[in-house]
Amino acid sequence: MLRDRQAPLKVLIVKLSSLGDVVHAMPAVMDIQAAFPNAQIDWVVERGFAPLAARCAAVHRVIPCDLRRWRKGFFKADTRGQTRAEWGAFKADLQQEAYDVILDLQGLTKSAWVAWLARKAKGGKRYALANRTDGSGYERPTRWVADVAVPITPHIHAVARGRVLCAKALGYDVPAHLNYGLGLAAAQRKPVVALVHGTSRADKEWPLSHWFEIGTRLKQQGFDVALPHGNEAERLRSVAMAEMLPGAVVWPRLSLDQLTTEMAQCTGVIGVDSGLSHIAVALDLPHVQIYNFDTAWRTGPEGLTRQRSVVDCPTPSVDAVWDAWQACLNAEGSAP
């Protein structure tokens, strides 16, 4: 169906988690705004990621939820009452608007459930993925709930998957320009490189000795080194790295919103495959993303000139990462 590009349009994005997935959904949201300048775009997301979603320029309203916590709370006598009250408040918040378009970009049972709960405007429709794509989770209820299930080519980058789904649902071509909508990379940058060493999976980590060598080279190049962390184990690793790298700064435990602001002020980021690395891409910072196995085609930097993925098994060498960093700096012109 052809839509009037200037008409008001109420759109609900359902992309609940995780951090990397939320970041990867941002270009799709920005594409919708570019195609429909008068669209009101709301986003349902897990509460922990709500501040980041709210920073996306195209988002009108963020609707935070706590599905992970509520799922446990319903089965505990001491939290059941509070959980029910919070669930009721969320449902009321979700249903205060009626949407012309509801887009389930996640493809899981939990996102299908949220999409089903959301109110459609008269003539409104729910759209979702019609099929699993390579390396991504997919559950059948997402298709059962949808009014329109959109087929997607199976071998596709995580960013492109959301962009293509939205473009097919709303009837526009995917823009050539990639925009995450954070708009913070123009901030005054400091001669600091953040080393994102933390990840949720041990098999994605890079050896401590490699981080020491990269940090040493960065110091010789005139950069200071910053070490973010998101939990106690990562904090201890940051402290150990700082002890090996004189002058390296261990950032305090920061909220996701604060981390985004701090990273935006860095010259660049070198990191493993993690949510913070994906934020570095969204900020369009010079960034090297390190992969111990070949999933970079699905989640690595794509479509921007200041980022590189480095892939090798069992793990990329220091020289390979350093060469990629130099290429990123040359593209940016950011050498101190």
N, C-alpha and C positions, 0 to 999 in steps of 0.2 A: 504494500500500500504506500503510495506517495504521500508524504507529509508536507505541510506548509512549513518551510524552514524558519519563518519569522513568527509563527504562532506560538503562544505559550504551551509548554509541554512539561508535564511533571513526570520525572523519571526516578525510580528507586533502584540503586545498585545494591546487590546482596553479595558481599565478599567479606567474610567474617574473619578469616585468619589465613595463614600465619603472617609474620612480618613481611617476608619476601613476597608472598602472594598479594598482600595489600599494596606493596610498592608496585608490583607488576601490573596491577589493575589501573593505576593512575593514568597512563596514557589513553586508555579506553574512555575514561571519564572526560579527559580533556578533548578527545575527538568528538564526543557527543556535543559538548559546548561549542566547538568550532562549527559543527554542522547545524546546530540549533541554538543560536545565540541567546534566545529568550527562554531556554529550558531551565527549569528548576530541578537540580540534581541532588537528591538525598542519598545517604550511604549508611547501610546497616553494617556494623563492624564490632568485633570484640572490644570491650572497653579499653584494654591495654593499648590498642592500636588507634583508638579514636582521635587522640591529639594529632597523630600523623595524617590521618585521613582528612581531618579538618584543615590542614595546611594546603591541601590540594586546591588550587585556585578555582576550579569549576564546581566545587562542592558547596551547596547552599546550607545543608543541615546534616549533621552526623547523628545517627541514632545508635548509641552504644548498647551493647548487650553483654551478658555474662553467662553464655550458654554452658561453657566448660564448668564453671563453679555451680551453676544452678542444677546441672545434671547430677552432681554429687549431693547437693543440698536437699533435693526432694526426698532422698532416702535416709536422711538423718533426722531423728525426732527433734533434736535441739535446734536445728536450722530450718526445718520444713516450713514453719510459719513465715519466717523472714523471706525465704526463697519464693514462696507463693506471692507475697506482697510485691517483691521486686519484679517477679515475672509479670504480674498484673500491670505494674507501672510501665514496664517495657512494652507490653502489648498495646496499652493505651497510647503510648508515644508513637509506636509504629503505625497505628491505625488512625491517627489524627488527620492524615492526608489520604486522598484517593489518587492513585497514580495511573497515568496513561500508559506507562511502560514500566514493567518490573523485570529486571535483568538479573538472573542468577548466574554470576560469573564463576561460582565455585564448583558446582556440579556434585555436591554431596547431600546426604539425607538432611543434615542440619540446615543447610542453606535452602534446600527445597521447602522445608518446613516453614522457615521464616518467609520465603517468597509466597507461600500459600496463605500465611496469616495476614500479609499485607493487603490493604484494600485496593481494588481496582476501580478506576473511574469508569463511567459508562463508555463502553467501547474499548476499554483498556485491555491489555494482554500481558501475560507472563511469558518470558522467553528464557530458554535455558539451552545448555549443550545437548545435542542429540546423541553424542558418542564420547567414549573415552579417547583421550589423546596420549601419545607416548610419554611415559614417565610421570603421568599425573593421575591423581585419584579421581574416581568417578563412581557414582552409585545410582541405581535405577530410579529411585524416587524423584530425582531432579527432572527426569523426562516425563514421569507420570503427572507431575504438578503443572508442567508448562502447557500453555495454550499453543505455543509454537516451539518445537524443538529444532534447533539450528545445527545442521551438520557441519563439522569442522574437519579439515584434513588432519589425519592422526599425527604426522610428524611436523610439529609446529612449536615455535618458541612460546614461552609462557606469556610474554607481553603481547605477542601477535594473536594468541588465542582469544584473549579478551577483546582486543581491538576488532578482530574479524567478527566475533559474535555480535558485538554492538552494531557494527556497520551493516551486517546482514539483517539484523532485527529492525533497524531504523531506516534502512534504504539509502545509505550513502557509501562512498568509496573511502577506504582507509587512507588518511592523509599520508603524504610522503614524509612530512616532518614529524619527529617524535618529541612529544612534550609531556613531562611528568607533572607540570604545574606547581612545582615547589618554589621556583623563582628565587632561590636564596644564594645561588652560586655567584651572583654579582656582588655579594657582600665583600667588604674589605678583608682580604685574606692575609693570614700570618704565615711566616716561613716555617710552618709546622706540617708534618706528615703523620697522620694517624695510622697506627698499625693495628688492624682489626684481626686479632688472633683467635678470638672466641667463636665457637660454633657449637651447635646442639649435638653434633655427631663427631666422635673421636676420629673416624676415618677421613674427616675433612680437614683435620689439623695439619699444620706445617711444623716441622721440627724446630725446637727452641734454638738450636745452633744456627739455623737458617735465618731466624728472626734477628739474632744477634749480629750476623754478618750484614744483613740488609740495613739494620739500624746503624751500624758502624759506617757503612758507605753513605747513608743519608747525612750523618753528622759531618762526614768529610766533604759532602757536597754543600754544606751550609744550612741544612735543615735541622730544626728541633724535632724530637720524636714525642708523640703523645700516645698513651696506651689506655684505651677505653676498656671497660669490662661490664658484664651484666649480671654476674653472680659471684659467689665467693671463690670458686675454683678459678675463674678467669681473673679475679682480683689478685690471687696469689701468683698466678702466672705473670701478670703485669708487674707485680712487685719484683719477681725474680728477674724479669727482663730489664727492669729499671736499674737493678743492682749491677747488671752486666754492662749497661749503657749509661755512662755518666751523663747527667743532664736530662735524661728521659723523664717525662712527667707522667705519673699515673693519675689519670682523671678520677675525680671522686665518682661514686655511684650516682649516675644521672638518670633522670626520666628520659623516655624516648624523645619527647619534645626537646628537652635540653640537649640531648646528644645530637639531634639533627641540627640545632643551632650552632653547636660547637664545631661539628664537622663542616658546616658551610663556611666557616672561617678558616679552615685549613687550606693549604696549597693543594693537598691531595691525600689519597688514601691507598694503602696497600693492604689487602685483606683476603682471607679465605672466603669460600662460598657461604655467606651468612646474610641475615637481614640487614645488618649495618653496611655491609658491602653494597647491597642493592640500593640502600639509601644514598650512598656515595655516587652511584650511577644516576639516580634520580636527580641529584644535585648538580649533575654534569661536571663533577670534579675530575681532574686527572686521577685515574684509578686503575690499579692492577688487581685482578681477581684470580685467585690461585685455586686450581682444581687438581685433585689427586686421581680423578677418573673423569671420563669424557661425558659430563652432563652440561658442559658450558654451552653447547648448542641450544639447550633448552632454557637455561636460566642466566647465562652469562651476559655481559654487556653487548648490546646490539644497536646499531643505527646511530651511534655517537662516536666522535673522533678522539675523545680524550680518554677512552678506556680500552683496556686490553684484557683478554682472558689468557692465562697460561695453563696448559694442561699437560700432565705427564704422570706416569705410573712407575714407581710407587708415589713419587711426589716431584714437582718441578724443582729444578736446580736454582740456586741463588742467582747464577749468571743469567738464566732465562728470565727470571722475574725482574732482575735489574735492567736487562735490555728492554723489556716491555715498559718499565717505568721511564726510561730515557725517551722511548718513543712517545709516551703520553705527555711528557714535559715538552718535547719538541713540537707536538701538535698544539699545545697550550701556550708555549712561550713562557713557562712559569719557573724556569731555573732562577735561583736566588742570585 
